[in-house]
């Protein structure tokens, strides 16, 4: 489901924003090899002016996950 998803999909570390896994669609769309992706963060594929909004979105998702998860998340 992950690898064969036709849409660019990735897994990233919530604290560092470093990519942990990317699918083939992400490799095709963004033009980086899988190895290059794994050495990058979400911030690296966004224009510099978009990074503050990206960081706020990640923080908002983190808050929502904490609120929706009994006992919190780690």
PDB file of N, H, CA, C and O in Angstrom:
ATOM      1  N   UNK A   1       0.826  -1.186   0.000  1.00  0.00           N
ATOM      2  CA  UNK A   1       0.000   0.000   0.000  1.00  0.00           C
ATOM      3  C   UNK A   1       0.879   1.261   0.000  1.00  0.00           C
ATOM      4  O   UNK A   1       0.568   2.227  -0.698  1.00  0.00           O
ATOM      5  N   UNK A   2       1.929   1.260   0.745  1.00  0.00           N
ATOM      6  H   UNK A   2       2.181   0.476   1.312  1.00  0.00           H
ATOM      7  CA  UNK A   2       2.820   2.430   0.804  1.00  0.00           C
ATOM      8  C   UNK A   2       3.637   2.556  -0.481  1.00  0.00           C
ATOM      9  O   UNK A   2       3.591   3.584  -1.157  1.00  0.00           O
ATOM     10  N   UNK A   3       4.372   1.519  -0.805  1.00  0.00           N
ATOM     11  H   UNK A   3       4.410   0.684  -0.255  1.00  0.00           H
ATOM     12  CA  UNK A   3       5.285   1.596  -1.949  1.00  0.00           C
ATOM     13  C   UNK A   3       4.544   1.761  -3.274  1.00  0.00           C
ATOM     14  O   UNK A   3       5.020   2.468  -4.163  1.00  0.00           O
ATOM     15  N   UNK A   4       3.404   1.128  -3.414  1.00  0.00           N
ATOM     16  H   UNK A   4       3.017   0.554  -2.693  1.00  0.00           H
ATOM     17  CA  UNK A   4       2.672   1.179  -4.684  1.00  0.00           C
ATOM     18  C   UNK A   4       1.643   2.300  -4.755  1.00  0.00           C
ATOM     19  O   UNK A   4       0.919   2.405  -5.745  1.00  0.00           O
ATOM     20  N   UNK A   5       1.564   3.128  -3.739  1.00  0.00           N
ATOM     21  H   UNK A   5       2.152   3.042  -2.935  1.00  0.00           H
ATOM     22  CA  UNK A   5       0.645   4.266  -3.769  1.00  0.00           C
ATOM     23  C   UNK A   5       1.074   5.175  -4.918  1.00  0.00           C
ATOM     24  O   UNK A   5       2.254   5.510  -5.023  1.00  0.00           O
ATOM     25  N   UNK A   6       0.137   5.581  -5.784  1.00  0.00           N
ATOM     26  H   UNK A   6      -0.821   5.308  -5.699  1.00  0.00           H
ATOM     27  CA  UNK A   6       0.522   6.427  -6.919  1.00  0.00           C
ATOM     28  C   UNK A   6       0.844   7.872  -6.522  1.00  0.00           C
ATOM     29  O   UNK A   6       1.340   8.642  -7.345  1.00  0.00           O
ATOM     30  N   UNK A   7       0.571   8.236  -5.292  1.00  0.00           N
ATOM     31  H   UNK A   7       0.168   7.610  -4.624  1.00  0.00           H
ATOM     32  CA  UNK A   7       0.834   9.592  -4.802  1.00  0.00           C
ATOM     33  C   UNK A   7       2.117   9.600  -3.966  1.00  0.00           C
ATOM     34  O   UNK A   7       2.391   8.643  -3.242  1.00  0.00           O
ATOM     35  N   UNK A   8       2.900  10.672  -4.064  1.00  0.00           N
ATOM     36  H   UNK A   8       2.677  11.449  -4.652  1.00  0.00           H
ATOM     37  CA  UNK A   8       4.107  10.749  -3.235  1.00  0.00           C
ATOM     38  C   UNK A   8       3.741  10.609  -1.753  1.00  0.00           C
ATOM     39  O   UNK A   8       2.893  11.332  -1.231  1.00  0.00           O
ATOM     40  N   UNK A   9       4.396   9.672  -1.107  1.00  0.00           N
ATOM     41  H   UNK A   9       5.085   9.084  -1.532  1.00  0.00           H
ATOM     42  CA  UNK A   9       4.100   9.370   0.287  1.00  0.00           C
ATOM     43  C   UNK A   9       5.409   9.155   1.023  1.00  0.00           C
ATOM     44  O   UNK A   9       6.352   8.573   0.487  1.00  0.00           O
ATOM     45  N   UNK A  10       5.454   9.638   2.273  1.00  0.00           N
ATOM     46  H   UNK A  10       4.688  10.111   2.708  1.00  0.00           H
ATOM     47  CA  UNK A  10       6.660   9.444   3.058  1.00  0.00           C
ATOM     48  C   UNK A  10       6.320   9.313   4.526  1.00  0.00           C
ATOM     49  O   UNK A  10       5.221   9.637   4.976  1.00  0.00           O
ATOM     50  N   UNK A  11       7.301   8.827   5.246  1.00  0.00           N
ATOM     51  H   UNK A  11       8.193   8.564   4.880  1.00  0.00           H
ATOM     52  CA  UNK A  11       7.254   8.749   6.704  1.00  0.00           C
ATOM     53  C   UNK A  11       8.416   9.602   7.181  1.00  0.00           C
ATOM     54  O   UNK A  11       9.525   9.511   6.655  1.00  0.00           O
ATOM     55  N   UNK A  12       8.148  10.443   8.198  1.00  0.00           N
ATOM     56  H   UNK A  12       7.248  10.516   8.625  1.00  0.00           H
ATOM     57  CA  UNK A  12       9.216  11.307   8.695  1.00  0.00           C
ATOM     58  C   UNK A  12       9.230  11.294  10.211  1.00  0.00           C
ATOM     59  O   UNK A  12       8.224  10.998  10.854  1.00  0.00           O
ATOM     60  N   UNK A  13      10.375  11.616  10.766  1.00  0.00           N
ATOM     61  H   UNK A  13      11.193  11.857  10.243  1.00  0.00           H
ATOM     62  CA  UNK A  13      10.538  11.721  12.210  1.00  0.00           C
ATOM     63  C   UNK A  13       9.885  13.017  12.672  1.00  0.00           C
ATOM     64  O   UNK A  13      10.175  14.084  12.131  1.00  0.00           O
ATOM     65  N   UNK A  14       9.007  12.933  13.667  1.00  0.00           N
ATOM     66  H   UNK A  14       8.771  12.066  14.106  1.00  0.00           H
ATOM     67  CA  UNK A  14       8.266  14.111  14.127  1.00  0.00           C
ATOM     68  C   UNK A  14       9.166  15.176  14.732  1.00  0.00           C
ATOM     69  O   UNK A  14       8.849  16.362  14.652  1.00  0.00           O
ATOM     70  N   UNK A  15      10.263  14.785  15.325  1.00  0.00           N
ATOM     71  H   UNK A  15      10.520  13.821  15.389  1.00  0.00           H
ATOM     72  CA  UNK A  15      11.129  15.769  15.979  1.00  0.00           C
ATOM     73  C   UNK A  15      12.128  16.407  15.012  1.00  0.00           C
ATOM     74  O   UNK A  15      12.324  17.622  15.037  1.00  0.00           O
ATOM     75  N   UNK A  16      12.750  15.607  14.172  1.00  0.00           N
ATOM     76  H   UNK A  16      12.591  14.620  14.152  1.00  0.00           H
ATOM     77  CA  UNK A  16      13.790  16.132  13.293  1.00  0.00           C
ATOM     78  C   UNK A  16      13.270  16.484  11.900  1.00  0.00           C
ATOM     79  O   UNK A  16      13.928  17.202  11.147  1.00  0.00           O
ATOM     80  N   UNK A  17      12.093  15.977  11.566  1.00  0.00           N
ATOM     81  H   UNK A  17      11.558  15.394  12.178  1.00  0.00           H
ATOM     82  CA  UNK A  17      11.482  16.108  10.242  1.00  0.00           C
ATOM     83  C   UNK A  17      12.270  15.362   9.166  1.00  0.00           C
ATOM     84  O   UNK A  17      12.010  15.545   7.976  1.00  0.00           O
ATOM     85  N   UNK A  18      13.224  14.526   9.565  1.00  0.00           N
ATOM     86  H   UNK A  18      13.434  14.377  10.531  1.00  0.00           H
ATOM     87  CA  UNK A  18      14.020  13.744   8.612  1.00  0.00           C
ATOM     88  C   UNK A  18      13.157  12.628   8.021  1.00  0.00           C
ATOM     89  O   UNK A  18      12.390  11.968   8.723  1.00  0.00           O
ATOM     90  N   UNK A  19      13.307  12.439   6.706  1.00  0.00           N
ATOM     91  H   UNK A  19      13.930  12.974   6.136  1.00  0.00           H
ATOM     92  CA  UNK A  19      12.588  11.358   6.050  1.00  0.00           C
ATOM     93  C   UNK A  19      13.100  10.018   6.549  1.00  0.00           C
ATOM     94  O   UNK A  19      14.308   9.804   6.658  1.00  0.00           O
ATOM     95  N   UNK A  20      12.172   9.116   6.852  1.00  0.00           N
ATOM     96  H   UNK A  20      11.191   9.290   6.764  1.00  0.00           H
ATOM     97  CA  UNK A  20      12.527   7.760   7.270  1.00  0.00           C
ATOM     98  C   UNK A  20      12.261   6.762   6.157  1.00  0.00           C
ATOM     99  O   UNK A  20      12.927   5.731   6.061  1.00  0.00           O
ATOM    100  N   UNK A  21      11.276   7.075   5.310  1.00  0.00           N
ATOM    101  H   UNK A  21      10.734   7.912   5.388  1.00  0.00           H
ATOM    102  CA  UNK A  21      10.930   6.219   4.167  1.00  0.00           C
ATOM    103  C   UNK A  21      10.198   7.081   3.144  1.00  0.00           C
ATOM    104  O   UNK A  21       9.463   8.000   3.505  1.00  0.00           O
ATOM    105  N   UNK A  22      10.404   6.780   1.882  1.00  0.00           N
ATOM    106  H   UNK A  22      11.001   6.033   1.589  1.00  0.00           H
ATOM    107  CA  UNK A  22       9.687   7.455   0.799  1.00  0.00           C
ATOM    108  C   UNK A  22       9.292   6.397  -0.223  1.00  0.00           C
ATOM    109  O   UNK A  22       9.980   5.390  -0.388  1.00  0.00           O
ATOM    110  N   UNK A  23       8.172   6.639  -0.910  1.00  0.00           N
ATOM    111  H   UNK A  23       7.613   7.457  -0.777  1.00  0.00           H
ATOM    112  CA  UNK A  23       7.767   5.662  -1.917  1.00  0.00           C
ATOM    113  C   UNK A  23       8.286   6.052  -3.293  1.00  0.00           C
ATOM    114  O   UNK A  23       8.867   7.122  -3.471  1.00  0.00           O
ATOM    115  N   UNK A  24       8.068   5.170  -4.264  1.00  0.00           N
ATOM    116  H   UNK A  24       7.596   4.300  -4.119  1.00  0.00           H
ATOM    117  CA  UNK A  24       8.565   5.380  -5.623  1.00  0.00           C
ATOM    118  C   UNK A  24       7.947   6.622  -6.261  1.00  0.00           C
ATOM    119  O   UNK A  24       8.614   7.312  -7.032  1.00  0.00           O
ATOM    120  N   UNK A  25       6.682   6.918  -5.953  1.00  0.00           N
ATOM    121  H   UNK A  25       6.140   6.358  -5.326  1.00  0.00           H
ATOM    122  CA  UNK A  25       6.029   8.103  -6.523  1.00  0.00           C
ATOM    123  C   UNK A  25       6.728   9.388  -6.062  1.00  0.00           C
ATOM    124  O   UNK A  25       6.846  10.335  -6.839  1.00  0.00           O
ATOM    125  N   UNK A  26       7.185   9.429  -4.823  1.00  0.00           N
ATOM    126  H   UNK A  26       7.089   8.659  -4.192  1.00  0.00           H
ATOM    127  CA  UNK A  26       7.914  10.602  -4.323  1.00  0.00           C
ATOM    128  C   UNK A  26       9.247  10.739  -5.052  1.00  0.00           C
ATOM    129  O   UNK A  26       9.653  11.846  -5.407  1.00  0.00           O
ATOM    130  N   UNK A  27       9.918   9.631  -5.273  1.00  0.00           N
ATOM    131  H   UNK A  27       9.588   8.732  -4.984  1.00  0.00           H
ATOM    132  CA  UNK A  27      11.193   9.652  -5.987  1.00  0.00           C
ATOM    133  C   UNK A  27      10.978  10.192  -7.401  1.00  0.00           C
ATOM    134  O   UNK A  27      11.755  11.019  -7.876  1.00  0.00           O
ATOM    135  N   UNK A  28       9.926   9.724  -8.071  1.00  0.00           N
ATOM    136  H   UNK A  28       9.294   9.052  -7.685  1.00  0.00           H
ATOM    137  CA  UNK A  28       9.643  10.200  -9.432  1.00  0.00           C
ATOM    138  C   UNK A  28       9.281  11.680  -9.447  1.00  0.00           C
ATOM    139  O   UNK A  28       9.801  12.439 -10.265  1.00  0.00           O
ATOM    140  N   UNK A  29       8.392  12.096  -8.545  1.00  0.00           N
ATOM    141  H   UNK A  29       7.969  11.480  -7.881  1.00  0.00           H
ATOM    142  CA  UNK A  29       7.899  13.478  -8.562  1.00  0.00           C
ATOM    143  C   UNK A  29       8.988  14.496  -8.225  1.00  0.00           C
ATOM    144  O   UNK A  29       9.114  15.520  -8.895  1.00  0.00           O
ATOM    145  N   UNK A  30       9.768  14.211  -7.192  1.00  0.00           N
ATOM    146  H   UNK A  30       9.665  13.379  -6.648  1.00  0.00           H
ATOM    147  CA  UNK A  30      10.734  15.196  -6.709  1.00  0.00           C
ATOM    148  C   UNK A  30      12.118  15.053  -7.337  1.00  0.00           C
ATOM    149  O   UNK A  30      12.931  15.973  -7.250  1.00  0.00           O
ATOM    150  N   UNK A  31      12.400  13.905  -7.972  1.00  0.00           N
ATOM    151  H   UNK A  31      11.740  13.157  -8.043  1.00  0.00           H
ATOM    152  CA  UNK A  31      13.666  13.733  -8.678  1.00  0.00           C
ATOM    153  C   UNK A  31      14.867  13.397  -7.818  1.00  0.00           C
ATOM    154  O   UNK A  31      15.990  13.364  -8.321  1.00  0.00           O
ATOM    155  N   UNK A  32      14.661  13.148  -6.538  1.00  0.00           N
ATOM    156  H   UNK A  32      13.749  13.175  -6.129  1.00  0.00           H
ATOM    157  CA  UNK A  32      15.749  12.724  -5.659  1.00  0.00           C
ATOM    158  C   UNK A  32      15.757  11.204  -5.589  1.00  0.00           C
ATOM    159  O   UNK A  32      14.704  10.573  -5.692  1.00  0.00           O
ATOM    160  N   UNK A  33      16.920  10.617  -5.418  1.00  0.00           N
ATOM    161  H   UNK A  33      17.775  11.129  -5.335  1.00  0.00           H
ATOM    162  CA  UNK A  33      16.976   9.175  -5.188  1.00  0.00           C
ATOM    163  C   UNK A  33      16.447   8.893  -3.778  1.00  0.00           C
ATOM    164  O   UNK A  33      16.335   9.798  -2.951  1.00  0.00           O
ATOM    165  N   UNK A  34      16.133   7.651  -3.528  1.00  0.00           N
ATOM    166  H   UNK A  34      16.224   6.916  -4.199  1.00  0.00           H
ATOM    167  CA  UNK A  34      15.683   7.274  -2.182  1.00  0.00           C
ATOM    168  C   UNK A  34      16.757   7.618  -1.154  1.00  0.00           C
ATOM    169  O   UNK A  34      16.446   8.107  -0.068  1.00  0.00           O
ATOM    170  N   UNK A  35      18.008   7.364  -1.494  1.00  0.00           N
ATOM    171  H   UNK A  35      18.260   6.967  -2.376  1.00  0.00           H
ATOM    172  CA  UNK A  35      19.109   7.642  -0.575  1.00  0.00           C
ATOM    173  C   UNK A  35      19.221   9.147  -0.302  1.00  0.00           C
ATOM    174  O   UNK A  35      19.459   9.559   0.833  1.00  0.00           O
ATOM    175  N   UNK A  36      19.049   9.955  -1.339  1.00  0.00           N
ATOM    176  H   UNK A  36      18.855   9.620  -2.261  1.00  0.00           H
ATOM    177  CA  UNK A  36      19.086  11.409  -1.145  1.00  0.00           C
ATOM    178  C   UNK A  36      17.959  11.860  -0.232  1.00  0.00           C
ATOM    179  O   UNK A  36      18.169  12.675   0.667  1.00  0.00           O
ATOM    180  N   UNK A  37      16.756  11.329  -0.462  1.00  0.00           N
ATOM    181  H   UNK A  37      16.585  10.667  -1.192  1.00  0.00           H
ATOM    182  CA  UNK A  37      15.625  11.678   0.405  1.00  0.00           C
ATOM    183  C   UNK A  37      15.951  11.369   1.861  1.00  0.00           C
ATOM    184  O   UNK A  37      15.689  12.183   2.746  1.00  0.00           O
ATOM    185  N   UNK A  38      16.517  10.203   2.107  1.00  0.00           N
ATOM    186  H   UNK A  38      16.730   9.541   1.388  1.00  0.00           H
ATOM    187  CA  UNK A  38      16.759   9.772   3.489  1.00  0.00           C
ATOM    188  C   UNK A  38      17.825  10.611   4.184  1.00  0.00           C
ATOM    189  O   UNK A  38      18.004  10.498   5.397  1.00  0.00           O
ATOM    190  N   UNK A  39      18.527  11.442   3.440  1.00  0.00           N
ATOM    191  H   UNK A  39      18.381  11.534   2.455  1.00  0.00           H
ATOM    192  CA  UNK A  39      19.503  12.366   4.028  1.00  0.00           C
ATOM    193  C   UNK A  39      18.911  13.766   4.173  1.00  0.00           C
ATOM    194  O   UNK A  39      19.620  14.698   4.555  1.00  0.00           O
ATOM    195  N   UNK A  40      17.620  13.924   3.873  1.00  0.00           N
ATOM    196  H   UNK A  40      17.045  13.167   3.563  1.00  0.00           H
ATOM    197  CA  UNK A  40      16.970  15.233   3.870  1.00  0.00           C
ATOM    198  C   UNK A  40      15.856  15.297   4.912  1.00  0.00           C
ATOM    199  O   UNK A  40      15.498  14.300   5.539  1.00  0.00           O
ATOM    200  N   UNK A  41      15.323  16.510   5.070  1.00  0.00           N
ATOM    201  H   UNK A  41      15.613  17.320   4.560  1.00  0.00           H
ATOM    202  CA  UNK A  41      14.159  16.717   5.926  1.00  0.00           C
ATOM    203  C   UNK A  41      13.025  17.291   5.079  1.00  0.00           C
ATOM    204  O   UNK A  41      13.221  17.674   3.926  1.00  0.00           O
ATOM    205  N   UNK A  42      11.842  17.340   5.675  1.00  0.00           N
ATOM    206  H   UNK A  42      11.683  17.028   6.612  1.00  0.00           H
ATOM    207  CA  UNK A  42      10.701  17.958   4.995  1.00  0.00           C
ATOM    208  C   UNK A  42      11.019  19.380   4.547  1.00  0.00           C
ATOM    209  O   UNK A  42      10.575  19.816   3.485  1.00  0.00           O
ATOM    210  N   UNK A  43      11.777  20.092   5.348  1.00  0.00           N
ATOM    211  H   UNK A  43      12.137  19.738   6.211  1.00  0.00           H
ATOM    212  CA  UNK A  43      12.114  21.480   5.019  1.00  0.00           C
ATOM    213  C   UNK A  43      12.915  21.581   3.727  1.00  0.00           C
ATOM    214  O   UNK A  43      12.844  22.593   3.029  1.00  0.00           O
ATOM    215  N   UNK A  44      13.671  20.545   3.409  1.00  0.00           N
ATOM    216  H   UNK A  44      13.729  19.724   3.976  1.00  0.00           H
ATOM    217  CA  UNK A  44      14.524  20.569   2.222  1.00  0.00           C
ATOM    218  C   UNK A  44      13.743  20.518   0.908  1.00  0.00           C
ATOM    219  O   UNK A  44      14.272  20.905  -0.134  1.00  0.00           O
ATOM    220  N   UNK A  45      12.514  20.056   0.940  1.00  0.00           N
ATOM    221  H   UNK A  45      12.084  19.742   1.786  1.00  0.00           H
ATOM    222  CA  UNK A  45      11.740  19.965  -0.307  1.00  0.00           C
ATOM    223  C   UNK A  45      10.701  21.080  -0.417  1.00  0.00           C
ATOM    224  O   UNK A  45       9.873  21.070  -1.329  1.00  0.00           O
ATOM    225  N   UNK A  46      10.742  22.028   0.497  1.00  0.00           N
ATOM    226  H   UNK A  46      11.414  22.036   1.237  1.00  0.00           H
ATOM    227  CA  UNK A  46       9.825  23.164   0.468  1.00  0.00           C
ATOM    228  C   UNK A  46      10.593  24.445   0.180  1.00  0.00           C
ATOM    229  O   UNK A  46      11.751  24.576   0.580  1.00  0.00           O
ATOM    230  N   UNK A  47       9.967  25.383  -0.503  1.00  0.00           N
ATOM    231  H   UNK A  47       9.027  25.277  -0.828  1.00  0.00           H
ATOM    232  CA  UNK A  47      10.618  26.684  -0.676  1.00  0.00           C
ATOM    233  C   UNK A  47      10.819  27.333   0.703  1.00  0.00           C
ATOM    234  O   UNK A  47       9.995  27.143   1.597  1.00  0.00           O
ATOM    235  N   UNK A  48      11.895  28.086   0.879  1.00  0.00           N
ATOM    236  H   UNK A  48      12.565  28.241   0.153  1.00  0.00           H
ATOM    237  CA  UNK A  48      12.173  28.690   2.194  1.00  0.00           C
ATOM    238  C   UNK A  48      10.999  29.484   2.763  1.00  0.00           C
ATOM    239  O   UNK A  48      10.769  29.464   3.972  1.00  0.00           O
ATOM    240  N   UNK A  49      10.268  30.169   1.918  1.00  0.00           N
ATOM    241  H   UNK A  49      10.455  30.185   0.936  1.00  0.00           H
ATOM    242  CA  UNK A  49       9.137  30.969   2.412  1.00  0.00           C
ATOM    243  C   UNK A  49       7.975  30.111   2.915  1.00  0.00           C
ATOM    244  O   UNK A  49       7.102  30.620   3.619  1.00  0.00           O
ATOM    245  N   UNK A  50       7.946  28.824   2.570  1.00  0.00           N
ATOM    246  H   UNK A  50       8.655  28.411   1.998  1.00  0.00           H
ATOM    247  CA  UNK A  50       6.879  27.925   3.025  1.00  0.00           C
ATOM    248  C   UNK A  50       7.208  27.212   4.331  1.00  0.00           C
ATOM    249  O   UNK A  50       6.324  26.618   4.950  1.00  0.00           O
ATOM    250  N   UNK A  51       8.468  27.262   4.758  1.00  0.00           N
ATOM    251  H   UNK A  51       9.186  27.744   4.255  1.00  0.00           H
ATOM    252  CA  UNK A  51       8.899  26.501   5.935  1.00  0.00           C
ATOM    253  C   UNK A  51       8.156  26.905   7.209  1.00  0.00           C
ATOM    254  O   UNK A  51       7.761  26.010   7.957  1.00  0.00           O
ATOM    255  N   UNK A  52       7.938  28.196   7.510  1.00  0.00           N
ATOM    256  H   UNK A  52       8.259  28.922   6.903  1.00  0.00           H
ATOM    257  CA  UNK A  52       7.187  28.521   8.735  1.00  0.00           C
ATOM    258  C   UNK A  52       5.782  27.901   8.750  1.00  0.00           C
ATOM    259  O   UNK A  52       5.348  27.405   9.790  1.00  0.00           O
ATOM    260  N   UNK A  53       5.078  27.919   7.641  1.00  0.00           N
ATOM    261  H   UNK A  53       5.430  28.322   6.796  1.00  0.00           H
ATOM    262  CA  UNK A  53       3.747  27.314   7.585  1.00  0.00           C
ATOM    263  C   UNK A  53       3.838  25.794   7.733  1.00  0.00           C
ATOM    264  O   UNK A  53       2.986  25.182   8.379  1.00  0.00           O
ATOM    265  N   UNK A  54       4.863  25.186   7.141  1.00  0.00           N
ATOM    266  H   UNK A  54       5.554  25.683   6.617  1.00  0.00           H
ATOM    267  CA  UNK A  54       5.074  23.750   7.295  1.00  0.00           C
ATOM    268  C   UNK A  54       5.265  23.396   8.761  1.00  0.00           C
ATOM    269  O   UNK A  54       4.648  22.455   9.261  1.00  0.00           O
ATOM    270  N   UNK A  55       6.117  24.145   9.451  1.00  0.00           N
ATOM    271  H   UNK A  55       6.618  24.909   9.045  1.00  0.00           H
ATOM    272  CA  UNK A  55       6.386  23.874  10.866  1.00  0.00           C
ATOM    273  C   UNK A  55       5.130  24.040  11.707  1.00  0.00           C
ATOM    274  O   UNK A  55       4.898  23.261  12.631  1.00  0.00           O
ATOM    275  N   UNK A  56       4.323  25.039  11.402  1.00  0.00           N
ATOM    276  H   UNK A  56       4.512  25.672  10.651  1.00  0.00           H
ATOM    277  CA  UNK A  56       3.069  25.227  12.144  1.00  0.00           C
ATOM    278  C   UNK A  56       2.108  24.075  11.881  1.00  0.00           C
ATOM    279  O   UNK A  56       1.425  23.618  12.798  1.00  0.00           O
ATOM    280  N   UNK A  57       2.049  23.608  10.653  1.00  0.00           N
ATOM    281  H   UNK A  57       2.604  23.979   9.908  1.00  0.00           H
ATOM    282  CA  UNK A  57       1.190  22.465  10.329  1.00  0.00           C
ATOM    283  C   UNK A  57       1.619  21.225  11.088  1.00  0.00           C
ATOM    284  O   UNK A  57       0.778  20.498  11.618  1.00  0.00           O
ATOM    285  N   UNK A  58       2.922  20.975  11.145  1.00  0.00           N
ATOM    286  H   UNK A  58       3.604  21.566  10.715  1.00  0.00           H
ATOM    287  CA  UNK A  58       3.437  19.812  11.884  1.00  0.00           C
ATOM    288  C   UNK A  58       3.102  19.948  13.365  1.00  0.00           C
ATOM    289  O   UNK A  58       2.699  18.971  13.996  1.00  0.00           O
ATOM    290  N   UNK A  59       3.260  21.142  13.928  1.00  0.00           N
ATOM    291  H   UNK A  59       3.587  21.936  13.415  1.00  0.00           H
ATOM    292  CA  UNK A  59       2.932  21.363  15.351  1.00  0.00           C
ATOM    293  C   UNK A  59       1.438  21.156  15.600  1.00  0.00           C
ATOM    294  O   UNK A  59       1.052  20.559  16.605  1.00  0.00           O
ATOM    295  N   UNK A  60       0.598  21.647  14.686  1.00  0.00           N
ATOM    296  H   UNK A  60       0.912  22.132  13.870  1.00  0.00           H
ATOM    297  CA  UNK A  60      -0.852  21.495  14.836  1.00  0.00           C
ATOM    298  C   UNK A  60      -1.242  20.021  14.775  1.00  0.00           C
ATOM    299  O   UNK A  60      -2.083  19.574  15.555  1.00  0.00           O
ATOM    300  N   UNK A  61      -0.650  19.273  13.873  1.00  0.00           N
ATOM    301  H   UNK A  61       0.033  19.637  13.240  1.00  0.00           H
ATOM    302  CA  UNK A  61      -0.943  17.841  13.787  1.00  0.00           C
ATOM    303  C   UNK A  61      -0.513  17.125  15.059  1.00  0.00           C
ATOM    304  O   UNK A  61      -1.204  16.232  15.548  1.00  0.00           O
ATOM    305  N   UNK A  62       0.627  17.525  15.584  1.00  0.00           N
ATOM    306  H   UNK A  62       1.189  18.251  15.187  1.00  0.00           H
ATOM    307  CA  UNK A  62       1.121  16.935  16.841  1.00  0.00           C
ATOM    308  C   UNK A  62       0.123  17.199  17.976  1.00  0.00           C
ATOM    309  O   UNK A  62      -0.187  16.300  18.758  1.00  0.00           O
ATOM    310  N   UNK A  63      -0.377  18.438  18.059  1.00  0.00           N
ATOM    311  H   UNK A  63      -0.125  19.169  17.424  1.00  0.00           H
ATOM    312  CA  UNK A  63      -1.357  18.766  19.103  1.00  0.00           C
ATOM    313  C   UNK A  63      -2.631  17.941  18.922  1.00  0.00           C
ATOM    314  O   UNK A  63      -3.182  17.430  19.897  1.00  0.00           O
ATOM    315  N   UNK A  64      -3.092  17.810  17.699  1.00  0.00           N
ATOM    316  H   UNK A  64      -2.644  18.225  16.907  1.00  0.00           H
ATOM    317  CA  UNK A  64      -4.302  17.029  17.432  1.00  0.00           C
ATOM    318  C   UNK A  64      -4.110  15.565  17.802  1.00  0.00           C
ATOM    319  O   UNK A  64      -5.005  14.945  18.377  1.00  0.00           O
ATOM    320  N   UNK A  65      -2.949  15.014  17.475  1.00  0.00           N
ATOM    321  H   UNK A  65      -2.222  15.518  17.008  1.00  0.00           H
ATOM    322  CA  UNK A  65      -2.672  13.618  17.816  1.00  0.00           C
ATOM    323  C   UNK A  65      -2.650  13.432  19.327  1.00  0.00           C
ATOM    324  O   UNK A  65      -3.183  12.448  19.840  1.00  0.00           O
ATOM    325  N   UNK A  66      -2.040  14.369  20.039  1.00  0.00           N
ATOM    326  H   UNK A  66      -1.607  15.169  19.622  1.00  0.00           H
ATOM    327  CA  UNK A  66      -1.996  14.266  21.507  1.00  0.00           C
ATOM    328  C   UNK A  66      -3.400  14.334  22.100  1.00  0.00           C
ATOM    329  O   UNK A  66      -3.730  13.590  23.023  1.00  0.00           O
ATOM    330  N   UNK A  67      -4.218  15.227  21.564  1.00  0.00           N
ATOM    331  H   UNK A  67      -3.950  15.831  20.814  1.00  0.00           H
ATOM    332  CA  UNK A  67      -5.587  15.385  22.081  1.00  0.00           C
ATOM    333  C   UNK A  67      -6.451  14.168  21.794  1.00  0.00           C
ATOM    334  O   UNK A  67      -7.345  13.842  22.575  1.00  0.00           O
ATOM    335  N   UNK A  68      -6.193  13.501  20.689  1.00  0.00           N
ATOM    336  H   UNK A  68      -5.467  13.766  20.055  1.00  0.00           H
ATOM    337  CA  UNK A  68      -7.027  12.370  20.268  1.00  0.00           C
ATOM    338  C   UNK A  68      -6.564  11.032  20.814  1.00  0.00           C
ATOM    339  O   UNK A  68      -7.263  10.029  20.668  1.00  0.00           O
ATOM    340  N   UNK A  69      -5.384  11.001  21.446  1.00  0.00           N
ATOM    341  H   UNK A  69      -4.816  11.816  21.564  1.00  0.00           H
ATOM    342  CA  UNK A  69      -4.816   9.756  21.904  1.00  0.00           C
ATOM    343  C   UNK A  69      -4.845   9.693  23.437  1.00  0.00           C
ATOM    344  O   UNK A  69      -4.143  10.451  24.105  1.00  0.00           O
ATOM    345  N   UNK A  70      -5.656   8.790  23.987  1.00  0.00           N
ATOM    346  H   UNK A  70      -6.227   8.174  23.444  1.00  0.00           H
ATOM    347  CA  UNK A  70      -5.653   8.651  25.454  1.00  0.00           C
ATOM    348  C   UNK A  70      -4.249   8.323  25.952  1.00  0.00           C
ATOM    349  O   UNK A  70      -3.602   7.409  25.441  1.00  0.00           O
ATOM    350  N   UNK A  71      -3.795   9.050  26.920  1.00  0.00           N
ATOM    351  H   UNK A  71      -4.321   9.793  27.335  1.00  0.00           H
ATOM    352  CA  UNK A  71      -2.467   8.816  27.462  1.00  0.00           C
ATOM    353  C   UNK A  71      -1.377   9.513  26.680  1.00  0.00           C
ATOM    354  O   UNK A  71      -0.205   9.418  27.045  1.00  0.00           O
ATOM    355  N   UNK A  72      -1.734  10.218  25.603  1.00  0.00           N
ATOM    356  H   UNK A  72      -2.686  10.294  25.307  1.00  0.00           H
ATOM    357  CA  UNK A  72      -0.748  10.946  24.807  1.00  0.00           C
ATOM    358  C   UNK A  72       0.005  10.072  23.845  1.00  0.00           C
ATOM    359  O   UNK A  72      -0.250   8.873  23.736  1.00  0.00           O
ATOM    360  N   UNK A  73       0.936  10.683  23.146  1.00  0.00           N
ATOM    361  H   UNK A  73       1.143  11.657  23.234  1.00  0.00           H
ATOM    362  CA  UNK A  73       1.784   9.960  22.200  1.00  0.00           C
ATOM    363  C   UNK A  73       3.230  10.228  22.564  1.00  0.00           C
ATOM    364  O   UNK A  73       3.540  11.233  23.204  1.00  0.00           O
ATOM    365  N   UNK A  74       4.098   9.348  22.164  1.00  0.00           N
ATOM    366  H   UNK A  74       3.847   8.532  21.644  1.00  0.00           H
ATOM    367  CA  UNK A  74       5.537   9.514  22.429  1.00  0.00           C
ATOM    368  C   UNK A  74       6.268   9.784  21.156  1.00  0.00           C
ATOM    369  O   UNK A  74       7.488   9.953  21.168  1.00  0.00           O
TER     370      UNK A  74
END
